[in-house]
């Protein structure tokens, strides 16, 4: 079997279900960063780190112009916004493109920063936003790769509920 390469080079952004095709210049999805606690004890030859949660999630957007509907959503830190970033994941091998499947990231969060614009002579203005994300789910070709819901203690990877025992133990 030869080399297969996956490529995702473009996407569309939806806010609260409304397509923003051609409006977002860049989207930076959250990095999933596990927080770790040091553990050390007598009799151990060294220290180790153990996972104890997930760090806060943040997404950022750069819009290629001022859009009233985006500005209204981004200016209100008290309302959650549903976000979808939809792309087409292509698979290539020596014979060419062999597959195209949907790759979608769903997020819910509140905007915590909204830019009033960055203006330069003879260039499009840029309007950056940052979002505090409380929910994220990655779905590729209908398969849920991971899902994290901070407000409901949900963390699944490839269908495995990593928090089931924890929720049962705390009565949640």
C-alpha positions in Angstrom: 0.0 0.0 0.0 1.4 3.4 -1.0 1.3 6.7 0.8 -2.1 8.3 1.4 -2.3 12.0 2.2 -5.2 13.9 3.7 -5.7 17.5 2.9 -8.1 20.1 4.2 -7.4 23.5 2.6 -10.7 25.4 2.8 -13.8 25.8 4.9 -16.9 27.8 5.6 -18.0 29.3 8.8 -21.6 29.4 10.2 -22.7 31.5 13.1 -26.1 30.4 14.6 -26.8 28.5 11.4 -26.2 31.4 9.1 -23.5 30.8 6.4 -20.7 33.3 6.3 -19.2 32.0 3.0 -16.4 34.2 1.9 -16.4 36.4 5.0 -13.9 34.7 7.3 -10.3 35.1 6.3 -9.0 32.8 9.1 -10.4 30.6 11.9 -8.2 29.3 14.7 -9.9 26.4 16.4 -9.2 25.7 20.1 -6.2 23.6 21.1 -7.4 20.8 23.4 -4.9 21.1 26.3 -5.1 18.7 29.2 -4.1 20.2 32.5 -1.7 18.0 34.5 -1.0 17.6 38.2 2.4 16.6 39.5 2.6 13.5 41.7 5.5 12.7 43.9 5.8 10.4 46.8 8.4 8.7 49.0 9.7 5.5 47.4 9.2 6.8 43.9 12.3 7.2 41.7 10.8 10.3 40.2 7.8 12.5 39.6 5.0 12.0 37.2 2.2 14.1 35.7 -1.4 12.9 35.8 -4.3 14.5 33.9 -6.8 16.4 36.0 -9.0 18.3 33.5 -9.0 20.4 30.4 -7.7 23.9 30.1 -10.0 26.7 28.9 -10.8 26.5 25.2 -10.5 29.5 22.9 -11.2 30.1 19.3 -10.3 33.1 17.2 -11.7 34.5 13.9 -10.4 37.1 11.5 -13.1 38.6 9.3 -12.1 40.2 5.9 -14.5 43.2 6.3 -17.0 44.7 8.7 -20.2 42.6 8.8 -23.1 44.0 10.9 -24.5 40.5 11.8 -21.1 39.3 13.1 -20.4 42.5 15.0 -23.8 42.2 16.8 -23.1 38.6 17.9 -19.5 39.4 18.9 -20.4 42.5 20.9 -22.6 40.6 23.3 -20.6 38.6 25.9 -23.9 37.4 27.6 -25.2 35.2 24.7 -23.7 32.0 23.5 -23.2 31.6 19.8 -23.3 28.3 17.9 -20.4 28.0 15.4 -19.8 25.4 12.6 -16.6 25.3 10.6 -17.3 23.0 7.7 -14.6 21.7 5.3 -14.1 19.0 2.7 -11.3 16.5 3.7 -9.6 15.1 0.6 -7.6 11.9 0.5 -4.9 11.6 -2.2 -2.6 8.7 -3.3 -0.5 8.0 -6.4 -3.6 7.7 -8.6 -4.9 11.2 -7.6 -7.8 12.2 -5.3 -9.5 9.1 -4.0 -12.0 10.5 -1.5 -13.8 13.7 -0.3 -15.6 13.6 3.0 -17.1 16.3 5.2 -15.1 17.5 8.2 -17.1 19.6 10.6 -16.3 21.2 13.9 -19.2 22.4 16.1 -18.6 24.9 18.9 -20.6 26.9 21.3 -19.1 29.8 23.1 -19.3 33.5 23.9 -17.3 36.2 22.3 -14.8 37.7 24.7 -13.0 40.1 22.3 -14.2 41.9 19.2 -12.0 44.1 17.2 -13.1 47.5 15.9 -10.9 46.9 12.9 -7.3 47.1 11.7 -7.0 49.5 8.8 -4.1 50.0 6.4 -3.9 52.0 3.3 -5.0 50.1 0.1 -5.7 46.9 2.1 -8.8 45.3 3.4 -9.6 46.1 7.0 -9.3 43.1 9.4 -11.8 42.5 12.2 -10.6 39.9 14.8 -12.7 38.2 17.4 -11.9 35.8 20.2 -14.4 33.3 21.7 -14.4 31.5 25.0 -15.6 28.0 23.9 -17.6 25.7 26.3 -18.5 23.0 23.8 -16.6 21.5 20.8 -17.3 18.4 18.7 -15.3 17.2 15.7 -17.1 15.0 13.1 -15.4 13.5 10.1 -17.6 11.6 7.5 -20.3 11.2 10.1 -18.0 9.8 12.8 -17.7 11.8 16.0 -13.9 11.9 16.6 -14.2 13.8 19.9 -16.8 15.8 21.9 -16.1 18.1 24.9 -18.9 19.8 26.8 -17.3 21.6 29.8 -20.6 22.7 31.3 -22.0 19.1 31.3 -18.8 17.1 32.1 -18.8 15.4 28.8 -15.6 14.2 27.2 -15.9 11.5 24.5 -13.2 10.2 22.1 -14.3 7.9 19.3 -17.5 7.0 21.1 -15.8 6.2 24.4 -17.3 8.3 27.3 -14.2 9.2 29.3 -16.2 10.9 32.1 -19.0 8.3 32.7 -17.4 6.8 35.8 -16.5 10.3 37.2 -20.1 11.6 36.7 -21.4 8.4 38.4 -18.9 8.8 41.3 -19.9 12.4 42.0 -23.6 11.8 41.6 -23.8 14.0 38.5 
